[in-house]
């Protein structure tokens, strides 16, 4: 069996260490890349069909509106199947104490029965929030492991923490 890293991440304007910064690559994608380097897992980027704005304030308003109405945004694509994976790393930025709604769409699309799910998130002070509980609710027959929360401003130096989380 093999491993998959499925992640939602956005570049452009992001809130990092108290400032709005323009990022070429989103923080969660940086962490996903480190996990890929350490594990050799395949990568899949979760992308909503209708992307959020590049402007930070507009993006958070759109994302919060999605969360308020419990939306399930349509995704651009999905992996053909998850059958070959026994371990799935699920990555996302923490949006108001949980995952972006596109990650909910992804998780509800597949049957995770018997799979190990390792959640990881980037944040600016809110840690994992309720995301582990939400994943357990969405994937009740999966083995949801303890998540890893990394401050967005610290992703570049996070390899040691990721190795510990992966037990490498």
N, C-alpha and C positions, 0 to 999 in steps of 0.2 A: 504494500500500500504506500501511498505517497501523501504529501502535504501540500496545502494550498494556503496562500495568504490572500484574502479578499479584503480590500480596504477602500474606504471613501476618504478622499483628501482633496483639498482645493488650494491652489496657489493664489496668486493675485494678492489683494489686500487682506492681511490677517492681523489679529491682535497678538502681539508678542512682547512680553515683559513690559506691559503697560503702554505700549506704543502701537500705532497702526503701521505695519511694514509691508512692503510689496515683496512677495516670495515667488521665485521662479518655480519652486517645487513645494507643495504643501508639507507641513510638519509630519503628518501621518504617513505620507508617502516616503519621507526620509526614514522613518522608523521601519516601515515595511521593507525598504531596501536593505536595511541592516539585518533584519530577520532573514531575508532571502539570502544574504551573503553568508550568514551563520548556519542556515539549515539546508539551503539548496531547494527550498520549496518553490513551487510555481507561484506566479503572481497574477492577480486579477483585480483590476480597478473597477470599483462600483461607481457608475456614472449615471446620474439622472438624465433622462431624455431632454428635459428642460433644465439647463444649468442655472445655478444661482449666479447672481450678479458678481462681477469682478470687484465692485465697490463693497467694502466691508460692511458699512452700515445698512446698505440695501440688502446685502446677502443675509445678514442676521435677521432682518425684518421678514424676508421671504422664508427663511428656515423656521423662524418662530411661528409664522402663520401656518406653515405645514404641520408643525407639531400641535398647535392649538386645534386644528381640525382633524388630527390623527390621520393625515394624508399618507398615501402609499404611492409616491411618485413613480411613474413608469421609468424603467431603466433602459439605457441604450442597448445593452446586451447582457447575456448571462453565460456562464460556462455551460457547455452542452449537458454536463452531468457532474454530480459530485461523488458518484459511486466509487471512483478509484481512490478517493481521499479518505484516510482514517482520521486525519488531524486537519482542522481548519483554524487558521489564525484570522480573527476578525478585527480590523483596525478602523478607527474613526476619530474625529475630533469630538470632544464632549460638547454637545449643544444642549444647554439648559438641563443638565443632570442626566442626559442619556445620549443615545446615538442619533445621528441625522436620520430623518424618516426614510431616505433611500436605503439605509442599512436594514431597516425593518422590512422593506419591500424584498430585499435580497434574502433575508433569513426566512421569510414566510414562503418564498418560492420553492424551497428545497426541503427534503426530509433529512434531518440531521440525526436520526435514530442511530445510537451507538457510536457516533463520532465524538471525538474530543474537540471542544471549541476553546481556544485560547484568545480571550478578548484583550485588545490593547487600545489605548486612547492617548491622544494628546490633549492638553488642557492648559489653562492659565490660572489654576488654583482650585478647580473643582474636582480633581481626581476622576475616579470611575463613575461617580454619581450613582444613579440607579441602573446603569447599563447592564451590569451582571445579572441583576434580578430580571430585567426586561428580556435578556437573552434566554434565561432559564424558562421564562413564561412562553416565549416564542418557540423554543426548541426543547420541550419538556423531556424528550427521550435522549438528549445529547448529554455528554459529560462536560459541563461547563466548568472550566478551570478558573483559578484565581487570576484576575486581570492585572495588567501592567499599565499604570498611568504615568506618562512622562510629560513634564512641562514643555510646552512648545518651544520656549526659548532655550531648552536644554537638549533638544534632540540630537544635535551634532556630537555631543559628548556622552551619549546614552548607551554605547555598546556594552560597557561593563554591566549596567543594570539589566540590559536585555539578556546577556549571557546568564546572569543569575536566575532570571525569570525562566529561561529555557532549560536551566539546570545543566549548562555546558561547562 
